Amino acid sequence: MTDPSGTADFERDALPWLNDVARFALSLTRDETEADDLVQMTYLNAFRGWHTFKPGTDVRKWLFTICRNAFLKSLRKQDRLVFSEEGDLDAMPSVMGHIYAERQEMGDLLSRIDVGPAIDRAIRELPEPHRSILTLVDVEGLHYQEAAEVLEVPVGTVRSRLFRARRAVQESLIRHAEDMGLAGGNQEGTDAAS
């Protein structure tokens, strides 16, 4: 007896990615309850649209796309969707922060402390769409082209947003190290006195 609804195929192919979709949903919503709702909506939409899935293609990427689209739809309903396409000038403070970290010789600092919670916090604090890009590429391991397809943006946009997101996380980790007393803070001119 065949399964005309495709339920068995859906369970076999889509359900193993539940944790990945949940992680991505949490990165989008920054709220566990909203993330749970988003995951449910994602899987409901995926099940309803299972007939449109092309066997042999990447189920996880397909689910991420559905999740992102459901998230954007919910934001539009709430009238709180605000994206900006600033250009590369907004990356300049991040570049300056990187140069500062290099001058303070903080290169190996992050390998000496447990930064897991600080990284999680830094990613949660990223604004959209940078958080999505970083999550898809650096956390979920998608290639740039795959992330571009999920987010429906050009690959160049993925690259520039990912650059900004990574620099913002780096700045947050430097502040974390400074707060812990492991880095010099704003003491550029005091190195000679110590």
N, C-alpha and C positions, 0 to 999 in steps of 0.2 A: 504494500500500500504506500503510495507516494504522499508527500506532505505538500499540498498545493500552496499553503500559506508560507512555506519556507521557515517555519518556526524552529525546526531542528538545526537548519543551516545557520539561522540567526544566533541561536544559543551557542552553537559550536564556534562560530567565527567572530561574533561581536562581544559576547559576554566576557571573554578572557581579558578584554581591554578596559573593563570597568574601573579598575584602580587608576589607570593612566588618565582616563576621562575625568574621574573624580579629582585627581590632582590638578588637571588643567582647569576644570570648573572652579576649583577653590582659588586658583591663581587669578582667574577672571573676576570673581565676585568678592573675594577677600572676606567672605562670611560663610561659615560652615553650613548654616541652614539654607542660605541662598544657593550654595554650591550643590547641596543635596537635591534641591528642587531642580536646578539646572541639569544635573545628571539624569534625573528622572525624565525631564523633558527631552533631553538628548536621546535617551534610549527609546522613549515613546515615538519620537519623530523618526528615529532610525528604523524601528520595527515597522512603522507605517510605510516608510519608504524603502523597505528592504528589496522590493521588486526592482528598484532603480539601481541598486548596487551591482557593479560589474564584477563578477567572480574573477579572482586572480589579481585584483588591484588591492591596494593597502587599506584594509578595514579600519585600522587605527587612525590613519589620516582622514578617512571619510567621517569617522565619528568625531574627530577634533573639529572638522569643518561644520558639522551639524551643531556641535556644542557652541562654537563661536557664533554661528548664525542665531541660535536660540538666545544666547546672551545679548547680542546686539538688538534683537527684536524686543527683549524685555526692557532694555535701556531706552529704546525709542518710545515704548509705551509709557515710561516714567519721565520722558523728556529730560533725561540727564546725560545724553550722549554728547560729549564734547571731545572732538579730536582736533589736533592742530598739526599743520604741516609747516613747521617753523623753518626748515632748512638747516644747513650744517652749522650756522653760527651758534646755535644753542648747545653744540657740543664743545665749544671753546672752554667753558668753565671745567668740564670734565677733563679735557686735555691738560689744563693748568693744574688740576688736582693730581693728575698722574705725574706730571713733571715735579711737583712738590714732593710727592711720595718718593720718587727716585732720589731727589736731593737729600731727603731725610733718611735715606738708606733703609727704607721699609720693605724692600723687595722680598726678603724671606720672613718678614714678621708674621704674615698670615699663616705661614706653615708651622709656626711655633705655638699658636693658640687655637682653641676650639672655636671655629667661626660658624659652625652649622646653624645655630640659632640666629646669629647675626645675618647670615646669608638669607635665611628664610624670611626674616623681618625686612631686609633690604628689598627682596623680590616682591613681597606683599605691598611695600610702600611705593613701588614703581607705578607711575600713571599708565593708563592704557594709551596707546597700543603697545608701549614698550614692554610691559609685563607679559603680554601674550607672546611676543616675539621671543623674549628671553626664555620663557617657559617651554615653548615648542622646540627651540633650537638647542639650548643648553641643558634643560632638564629632561625633556622627552627625546632628544637626540634626532630630531628631524633635520634633513638637509635644508639649505636655504631655499631651494626650489620647492620642496615639499611645504615648507612653512608659508612661502608666497602663495601657493595654491590654496592652503587652508584659510589664509587670511584674505585671499583675493586682492593681493597687492603685487606690484612688480618686485623682482628679486633685489633690485637696487634699494627699494624702500626697506626691505628686510635687513639688508646690510647696514644701512644708515641708522635705523632704529635699534638694531642689535648693538651697534657701536655705542650709541648713547646709553642704552640700558646697561651694558657691561660697565661703562664708566661710572654711571650712577651707583651701581652696586659697589664698585671699587671705592668710590668716595664714602659710601656708607660704612664700609669695612674699615677704612682709615679712621673715620670718626669713632668707630667702635674701639679700635686699638688705642686711640688717644684717650678716650673715656676710661679705658682700663689702665692707663698710665704706661702703656707699652710703646707709645710713640710720642714724639716731641711736641705735638700741637703746633701752635703758631709761634715757634721760637727760632725762626730762621736766623736772626741776628745774634742769638745768644750762644751759638755753638762754640765760638772762640773763648767765651768766658768760662766754660765748664771744664 
